[in-house]
Amino acid sequence: MDASPPNPPQIPIEMNAVAAGSMRDPNALVLENVNWRVRAGDYWVVAGLHGAGKSDFLMMTAGLMPPTRGNYRLFGEEMPIFGDDRLSTRLRLGLVFDGGQLFNHLTIGENVALPLRYHRNLSPAEAEKEVSAMLDMTELVPWANHTPGAVGRNWQKRAGLARALILRPEVLLLDNPLTGLDLRHGNWWLNFLDQLSGGHIMLHSRPMTLVITTEDLRPWRDRARQFAVLKGKQFIVFGSRTELEQATEPVVQEMLASDWPRG
């Protein structure tokens, strides 16, 4: 008897005719008719000028608000996912907010530990080993016992990344991760995200699916593998680097105007 064919890999993110509203006003559309498929291991950058709706789109993708219209599935499950019975699917996706969005009354270490305590019901002592390893990986050990207000924006954003990674998600969404960073920290992020995309040893060497928003395509042009641009409520998919470089849209040319400085 022939063996059954293997199941096809799940598509992490699939949107059909999706419209996205604004976090401030869900009835105000920022995007319409989004048709988008993100495969496992993809490295997407979604670019747009200020006010194009990048953060709103990412919040909808993260499940923090529902699509206004259309169908959005995360690993085959209808989004948004709020029920406890489907939480395991929801936790396969992680989100890094612009600025980190940390809890100011908690230390950096406590912020990073929070998902383990909330979703896995671990005590501080039980979470300590995983948190220490994550702080070491993101170079946050010197700031572990500081509150967010006592460290700079560079480290606040990195703490937000560590918190999002602590549950080892398969898909990671990052909202404007390079905004406000100095050159050294910006290059750290670019190199670290390359490692995540290739399969970081601390995350069991599994390539992570990345979706990043930005106002500047220059630092990502030789890093990401798939590209899309938000313009006038449209979600324009360019796909490969070659397609991006050949794009004639003025907004794309503006965001590719010069080279990103390398450290």
C-alpha positions in Angstrom: 0.0 0.0 0.0 1.4 3.4 -1.0 2.2 5.8 1.7 -0.1 8.8 2.0 1.3 12.0 0.6 2.6 14.4 3.2 0.3 17.2 4.3 1.2 20.5 2.5 2.7 23.1 4.8 0.3 25.5 6.4 0.2 29.0 5.1 0.9 31.3 8.1 -0.9 34.3 6.8 -3.6 34.4 4.1 -5.8 37.4 3.3 -8.5 37.6 0.6 -10.2 40.9 -0.2 -9.4 42.2 3.2 -10.1 45.8 4.2 -8.4 47.3 7.3 -9.6 50.0 9.5 -7.8 52.4 11.8 -7.1 51.6 15.5 -8.5 55.1 16.4 -11.5 54.7 14.1 -12.3 51.2 12.8 -14.8 52.6 10.4 -12.2 54.7 8.7 -10.6 52.5 6.1 -6.8 52.6 5.7 -6.5 49.7 3.2 -8.9 48.0 0.8 -8.9 44.7 -1.2 -5.7 43.2 0.3 -4.9 39.9 -1.3 -1.7 38.6 0.4 -0.1 35.2 1.2 2.8 34.8 3.5 4.5 31.4 3.4 6.6 29.8 6.2 10.1 31.3 6.2 9.2 34.4 4.2 10.9 37.7 5.0 8.5 40.5 4.1 9.0 44.2 4.3 5.8 46.3 4.0 6.7 49.9 3.3 4.8 53.2 3.2 5.2 56.8 3.9 4.0 58.4 7.2 0.2 58.0 7.5 -0.1 55.2 4.9 -1.6 52.9 7.5 1.3 50.6 8.2 0.8 50.3 12.0 -3.0 49.9 11.6 -2.4 47.1 9.1 0.1 45.4 11.3 -2.2 45.6 14.3 -5.0 44.0 12.2 -2.5 41.3 11.1 -1.6 40.7 14.7 -5.3 40.1 15.6 -5.7 43.2 17.8 -8.7 44.3 15.6 -10.8 42.4 13.0 -10.7 43.1 9.3 -13.4 45.5 8.2 -14.2 43.2 5.3 -12.8 40.1 3.7 -11.2 36.9 5.1 -8.0 36.6 7.1 -6.7 33.3 8.2 -3.7 32.6 10.5 -2.4 29.1 10.1 -5.8 28.2 8.7 -7.8 29.8 11.6 -10.2 32.7 11.1 -8.8 35.9 12.6 -9.0 37.6 15.0 -8.6 34.9 17.6 -9.8 35.7 21.1 -11.1 32.4 22.5 -9.0 30.5 25.0 -9.6 27.2 23.0 -7.6 28.7 20.0 -5.0 30.5 22.0 -2.2 28.1 20.9 -2.7 29.2 17.3 -2.7 32.9 18.3 0.6 32.4 20.2 2.3 31.1 17.1 2.5 34.8 16.1 4.5 37.4 18.0 4.3 41.2 17.7 7.0 43.9 18.4 5.4 47.3 18.9 7.1 50.5 17.8 8.8 51.7 20.9 8.5 48.4 22.7 5.3 49.3 24.6 6.7 48.1 27.9 5.1 48.2 31.3 6.8 51.1 33.1 6.2 49.6 36.6 8.1 46.4 35.7 11.8 45.9 35.2 13.1 45.0 31.8 13.5 41.4 33.0 10.0 41.3 34.4 8.6 42.7 31.1 10.4 39.9 29.1 9.1 37.3 31.6 5.5 38.5 31.4 4.3 36.2 28.5 5.8 33.1 30.3 4.0 34.1 33.5 0.7 34.9 31.9 0.4 32.2 29.2 2.4 29.4 30.8 1.6 30.3 34.4 5.3 30.1 35.4 6.6 31.5 38.6 9.5 34.0 38.5 11.9 31.3 39.5 10.5 28.9 36.9 10.8 31.5 34.1 14.3 32.7 35.2 16.4 30.3 33.0 14.5 31.2 29.8 14.4 34.9 30.6 18.2 35.0 31.3 19.0 33.2 28.0 16.8 35.7 26.1 18.3 38.7 27.9 21.7 37.4 27.0 20.8 36.8 23.4 19.5 40.4 23.0 22.4 41.9 25.1 20.0 43.2 27.7 21.6 41.6 30.8 23.0 44.9 32.1 19.5 46.5 32.1 17.6 43.5 33.5 16.8 45.2 36.8 16.1 48.6 35.4 12.7 50.0 34.6 12.0 51.1 31.0 12.1 54.8 32.0 15.7 54.4 33.2 17.0 53.1 29.8 17.2 54.6 26.4 14.9 54.0 23.5 17.4 51.7 21.8 17.2 49.3 24.8 13.4 49.7 25.2 12.9 48.6 21.7 15.2 45.7 22.1 13.3 44.7 25.3 10.1 44.7 23.3 11.8 42.3 20.8 12.9 40.0 23.6 9.4 39.9 25.1 7.9 39.0 21.7 10.5 36.2 21.2 10.2 34.6 24.7 7.4 32.2 23.6 9.3 31.2 20.4 6.7 32.3 17.9 6.8 31.0 14.3 5.8 34.4 12.8 7.1 37.7 14.0 5.6 41.1 13.2 7.7 44.2 13.8 6.3 47.7 13.5 9.0 50.2 12.4 11.8 48.4 14.3 14.6 50.8 13.1 12.8 54.1 13.9 14.7 56.2 16.3 17.7 53.9 16.6 21.3 55.0 16.2 23.5 53.4 13.5 25.1 50.8 15.8 21.7 49.6 17.2 20.1 49.7 13.7 22.8 47.4 12.3 22.4 45.1 15.3 18.7 44.7 14.5 19.4 44.1 10.8 22.0 41.4 11.6 19.8 39.8 14.3 16.8 39.6 12.1 18.9 38.0 9.4 19.8 35.4 12.0 16.1 34.8 12.9 15.2 34.5 9.3 18.0 32.0 8.7 17.3 30.0 11.9 18.8 31.2 15.2 20.3 28.5 17.4 18.4 29.8 20.4 15.1 29.3 18.6 15.9 25.7 17.7 17.4 26.8 14.3 14.0 27.1 12.8 13.7 29.9 10.2 11.3 32.5 11.5 8.7 34.1 9.2 9.2 37.9 9.4 6.9 40.8 8.5 8.3 44.3 9.0 6.9 47.7 8.4 9.0 50.7 7.5 9.0 54.2 6.0 12.5 53.6 4.5 13.3 50.7 2.1 17.0 51.4 2.0 18.2 49.3 5.0 16.0 46.3 3.8 16.7 46.2 0.1 19.5 43.6 0.5 18.0 41.9 3.5 14.3 41.1 3.0 13.2 38.7 0.2 9.6 39.9 -0.4 8.3 43.4 -0.5 4.9 45.3 -0.5 4.1 49.0 -0.5 1.0 50.8 1.0 -0.1 53.7 -1.1 -3.5 55.4 -1.3 -5.4 52.5 0.5 -3.8 50.0 -1.8 -1.6 47.1 -0.9 0.9 46.7 -3.8 2.9 43.5 -3.8 6.3 43.5 -5.6 7.5 40.2 -4.4 11.2 39.8 -5.1 14.1 42.2 -4.7 14.4 42.4 -8.5 10.8 43.4 -8.9 11.2 46.1 -6.2 14.3 47.5 -7.9 12.4 47.6 -11.3 9.4 49.4 -9.8 8.5 52.7 -11.4 6.2 54.0 -8.7 7.5 57.4 -7.4 6.9 56.4 -3.8 9.1 53.3 -4.2 11.9 55.3 -5.9 11.7 57.8 -3.0 12.1 55.1 -0.4 15.1 53.7 -2.3 16.8 57.0 -3.0 20.2 56.2 -1.4 22.2 53.6 0.3 21.8 52.7 3.9 25.0 53.4 5.9 26.7 50.2 7.2 28.6 49.9 10.5 
